Amino acid sequence: AILSVYDKTDLLDLVQELHGAGVHLLGSRGTAKKIREAGIPIEDVYDITKAPEMLGGRVKTLHPAVHGGILACSIPSDKQDLKAQSISPISIVVCNLYPFTSTISKPSCTLADAVEEIDIGDVTLLCAAAKNHERVSVLLDPTDYRAFLQVFQQGQGDVEQVLRNRLALKVFEMTAKYDDVISGYLREQYASTPESGLVQRMVLRYGTNPHRKPAQTFMAEGELPFKVLSGSPGYINLLDAFNSYALVRELQEALNLPAAASFKHVSPAGAAAGLELDETEKQVYGVEDLKVPLTPLACAYSRTWGADRMSSFGDFIALSAPCGLATACIISREVSDGIIVPGNSPEALAVLKKKKAGKYCVLEVRLLDHFSRSCLLTLPKDTNTT
């Protein structure tokens, strides 16, 4: 068994039982020191690698003598390779990681502090053991020690495959989350401003409600497919924007007419295509007094808003074509949270930016071909991730 743990909870109880069962113990420097101080015999990893720990402990288990022993399968060719290299098979790996999450949560944490806490050697140990779980038992969580020992003792050293399977799954689930936390932290540092290259991430005003902070949207690859021209979107705003814009794009493609949609809390309150309004309809929709000529897009938006004015109150608007002055003038009269469009005329943008004392949210689609790709929206830890 090889042991390399940061969290040493219940470690000595586990090691005492393994030693009592005749298991040969190997440990990284800090882990071996604690075990040795408890009077339990253990060898250092150096005793099999013949390579001392280096770089302040960042390199200690990354060696063929360790990973060959873990990754070797129970087949003749692997056994022959181990024999040729004088490597003993390793059947138990006990390992957990540096506390990256708790480190970055400290107000005083610097980028250098965070990077130093990115674990490499122990992640490699865990993944190697989990990959070869047909033969190797991997213990990541101290809460699993008791159940493992019970099975180990009942099987007189033979651990049932069902348990090895479950322990391996736990490793890959944990390392996936671990990598996600690291990439999330580095995304905050490197992917949030134009100065850092492509803008992949944006902090949102809040999540589902104003007290839900922080919230963010990001692309795992490439830049965000929209640009904020005015205001600051929240989580629900983006859900409305993404869904409503998908609807108007589909309407325009199907009907070959400009389209508009009104969404509230991810539900459509209205949608329409740009059919010309007659005089009666202009009065019904309250645009008979507009000082500029109605365009097909302005007609589409008038029909959209007029379909259910109460449901559209405080909505998020999507337009399939660039917003012109007529459409912007109609929008300026209504209570709305924001709009997503593939473009704006300068006059229209000037009108929209005046809404809500300059806080009206205007999103401009930047990458039409990529807009259907996923933007990930994440909320605080006490809420779901969408």
Order of alpha helices (4+ residues) and beta strands (2+ residues): beta-alpha-beta-alpha-beta-alpha-alpha-alpha-beta-alpha-alpha-alpha-beta-alpha-alpha-beta-beta-beta-alpha-beta-beta-alpha-alpha-alpha-beta-alpha-beta-alpha-beta-beta
